[in-house]
Amino acid sequence: MREQAWKGARWLVLGLVLATGAAQAGQKQVGGVHMPDSLQLQGRTVELAHMELHKRFLFKVYVWSLYLESRPRSASEAIASNSVKRLHFRFLRDITRSQLVDSLRNGLHRNAELREGPLSQQLGVMLASLRDVEKGGDLIITYTPDGGLEVGGAASGGVFIPGKTFADALFAVWLDVHPIFPR
């Protein structure tokens, strides 16, 4: 009887190991955050191009992921491409709305076009949509061709900014500050 219980326990452990491996197949993990290798957006497949943990001092703040429909060779090619793109932020701590707004504003103001003129107004619309986000919450920024930029997730009340110009400026700043392509 004891040997039978041992065999049953071994099969249970093996089953759990296999189930865990199957559940994580097709995913990548950074900083404890799991993201799928690919997603279906607007009937198109986008693939995970990059994942990175962002720390502030000693604290883990968020993991950001970049999904692209096509595999570019450079940041400028990724930006110019009229294909589906997504930046996905998963927050690893509570963030206030003012912290989120200040951080994004400071980073995005590196692009002069986002500091003044029509794009600064669109940046204002995006920043106005932001709200407090709890640990585990998301900010999801998705560009779709012939549409525009959609901002959503727990960190945003949701907003849509039509056209490609603002999306290009946003992705240009992000990929300039976080160079993931060879220069």
C-alpha positions as CSV (number, residue, x, y, z in Angstrom):
1,M,0.0,0.0,0.0
2,R,2.8,2.4,0.9
3,E,4.6,1.7,-2.5
4,Q,1.3,2.4,-4.3
5,A,0.9,5.8,-2.5
6,W,4.5,6.7,-3.5
7,K,3.9,5.9,-7.1
8,G,0.7,8.0,-7.0
9,A,2.6,10.9,-5.5
10,R,5.3,10.6,-8.2
11,W,2.7,10.7,-11.0
12,L,1.1,13.7,-9.3
13,V,4.4,15.6,-9.1
14,L,5.2,14.7,-12.7
15,G,1.7,15.9,-13.8
16,L,2.2,19.2,-12.0
17,V,5.6,19.8,-13.5
18,L,4.3,19.0,-17.0
19,A,1.2,21.3,-16.5
20,T,3.4,24.1,-15.3
21,G,5.7,23.8,-18.2
22,A,2.8,23.7,-20.7
23,A,1.2,26.8,-19.1
24,Q,4.4,28.8,-19.5
25,A,5.3,27.6,-23.0
26,G,5.0,30.5,-25.4
27,Q,5.8,33.0,-22.7
28,K,8.7,35.1,-21.6
29,Q,9.4,36.2,-18.1
30,V,11.3,39.2,-16.7
31,G,11.2,40.5,-13.2
32,G,8.4,38.0,-12.3
33,V,6.2,39.2,-15.1
34,H,5.1,36.7,-17.7
35,M,4.1,38.0,-21.2
36,P,3.1,35.9,-24.2
37,D,5.5,35.5,-27.1
38,S,2.8,36.7,-29.5
39,L,-0.7,38.3,-29.5
40,Q,-3.6,38.7,-31.9
41,L,-4.5,42.4,-32.3
42,Q,-7.0,43.6,-34.9
43,G,-6.7,40.3,-36.7
44,R,-2.9,40.5,-36.9
45,T,-0.2,38.7,-35.1
46,V,2.3,40.8,-33.2
47,E,5.4,39.2,-31.6
48,L,7.3,40.1,-28.4
49,A,10.4,42.0,-29.6
50,H,11.7,43.1,-26.2
51,M,11.0,42.9,-22.5
52,E,12.8,44.9,-19.8
53,L,12.6,45.6,-16.1
54,H,12.8,49.2,-15.0
55,K,14.1,50.1,-11.6
56,R,14.2,53.4,-9.7
57,F,17.0,53.4,-7.2
58,L,16.7,49.9,-5.7
59,F,12.9,49.5,-6.3
60,K,11.4,47.5,-9.2
61,V,8.9,49.9,-10.8
62,Y,7.6,48.2,-13.9
63,V,8.3,45.7,-16.7
64,W,7.8,47.0,-20.2
65,S,7.2,44.9,-23.3
66,L,7.3,45.9,-26.9
67,Y,5.3,44.0,-29.5
68,L,5.7,44.5,-33.2
69,E,4.0,43.0,-36.2
70,S,7.1,43.0,-38.4
71,R,10.8,42.5,-37.4
72,P,12.6,45.7,-38.2
73,R,16.4,46.1,-38.3
74,S,16.4,49.5,-36.7
75,A,14.4,51.8,-34.5
76,S,13.7,54.2,-37.4
77,E,12.3,51.2,-39.4
78,A,10.1,50.1,-36.5
79,I,8.7,53.7,-36.1
80,A,8.2,54.3,-39.9
81,S,6.5,50.9,-40.3
82,N,2.7,51.2,-40.7
83,S,2.1,48.1,-38.7
84,V,0.6,47.2,-35.4
85,K,2.8,48.1,-32.4
86,R,2.3,47.8,-28.7
87,L,4.0,49.1,-25.6
88,H,2.8,47.2,-22.5
89,F,3.7,48.3,-19.0
90,R,3.1,46.0,-16.0
91,F,3.5,47.9,-12.7
92,L,5.3,46.2,-9.9
93,R,4.3,48.7,-7.2
94,D,1.5,51.2,-6.6
95,I,2.0,54.4,-8.7
96,T,0.1,57.6,-8.3
97,R,-1.4,59.4,-11.2
98,S,0.9,62.4,-10.7
99,Q,4.0,60.1,-10.6
100,L,2.9,58.5,-13.8
101,V,2.1,61.8,-15.6
102,D,5.4,63.4,-14.5
103,S,7.4,60.4,-15.6
104,L,5.8,60.2,-19.0
105,R,5.8,63.9,-19.6
106,N,9.5,64.2,-18.7
107,G,10.4,61.4,-21.0
108,L,8.3,62.4,-23.9
109,H,9.3,66.0,-23.8
110,R,12.7,64.9,-25.2
111,N,10.9,65.2,-28.6
112,A,10.4,68.9,-29.4
113,E,7.3,68.1,-31.4
114,L,5.6,66.8,-28.2
115,R,6.5,69.9,-26.3
116,E,4.6,72.4,-28.5
117,G,2.0,72.5,-31.3
118,P,-0.7,69.9,-32.1
119,L,1.3,66.9,-30.8
120,S,1.6,68.6,-27.4
121,Q,-2.2,68.8,-27.3
122,Q,-2.5,65.1,-28.1
123,L,0.1,64.4,-25.4
124,G,-2.1,66.4,-23.0
125,V,-5.1,64.2,-24.0
126,M,-3.1,61.0,-23.3
127,L,-1.8,62.3,-20.0
128,A,-5.2,63.4,-18.9
129,S,-6.5,59.8,-19.3
130,L,-4.0,58.5,-16.8
131,R,-4.9,57.5,-13.2
132,D,-3.5,55.9,-10.1
133,V,-2.5,52.3,-10.8
134,E,-2.1,49.5,-8.2
135,K,0.7,46.9,-8.2
136,G,-0.1,44.4,-11.0
137,G,-1.9,47.0,-13.1
138,D,-1.2,47.7,-16.7
139,L,-0.8,50.6,-19.1
140,I,-1.2,49.5,-22.7
141,I,-0.4,51.7,-25.7
142,T,-1.3,50.2,-29.1
143,Y,-1.0,51.7,-32.5
144,T,-3.1,50.2,-35.4
145,P,-2.6,51.2,-39.0
146,D,-5.3,53.4,-40.6
147,G,-6.6,54.1,-37.0
148,G,-4.4,55.6,-34.4
149,L,-3.1,55.2,-30.9
150,E,-5.2,53.6,-28.2
151,V,-4.2,54.0,-24.6
152,G,-5.8,51.6,-22.0
153,G,-5.4,49.3,-19.1
154,A,-5.9,50.0,-15.4
155,A,-3.5,53.0,-15.5
156,S,-5.7,54.8,-18.0
157,G,-9.4,55.8,-18.3
158,G,-8.9,55.0,-22.0
159,V,-8.3,57.3,-24.9
160,F,-8.0,57.1,-28.7
161,I,-5.7,59.5,-30.6
162,P,-6.3,59.2,-34.4
163,G,-3.5,59.1,-37.0
164,K,0.1,58.0,-37.0
165,T,2.0,61.2,-36.3
166,F,1.5,61.2,-32.5
167,A,2.2,57.4,-32.3
168,D,5.4,57.8,-34.3
169,A,6.6,60.6,-32.0
170,L,5.8,58.5,-28.9
171,F,7.5,55.4,-30.2
172,A,10.5,57.4,-31.4
173,V,11.1,58.8,-28.0
174,W,10.6,55.5,-26.3
175,L,13.0,53.6,-28.6
176,D,15.5,56.5,-28.4
177,V,15.6,56.4,-24.6
178,H,15.6,52.5,-24.6
179,P,17.7,51.5,-27.6
180,I,17.0,47.9,-28.3
181,F,18.1,47.9,-32.0
182,P,21.8,48.2,-33.1
183,R,22.8,51.7,-33.9
